[in-house]
């Protein structure tokens, strides 16, 4: 059984920092592209950052320079260090996994590639 479990969400003031973690079990972690998405109620889910199985890193333009993604293949974990958070980044943050066979099937943030999702963790940024 595949499980992705996020943790580390919470409430911070604008300009603050949070570190999200995702622990994965039930799949060959090193064969998967791992991505953080976020979603505000009523809006589309958007890609935040991706760390591919081959070591390529992608960021959404809006978080470039403020967020840092990392992964530990030995521990089967994915993390997202978020700094200088903004109120508009209040959302539920999800961890997702896409098998490497779908690497060329659209961009890193293409939702249909991701077959495994965590339950999400709430991030609230107050102004």
PyMOL commands that set and color helices and strands:
alter all, ss='L'
color gray80, all
select helices_A, chain A and resi 29-31+87-89+100-102+111-113
alter helices_A, ss='H'
color red, helices_A
select strands_A, chain A and resi 3-7+10-13+18-25+32-39+46-51+57-59+67-72+77-82+91-99+116-117+121-126
alter strands_A, ss='S'
color yellow, strands_A
deselect
rebuild
show_as cartoon
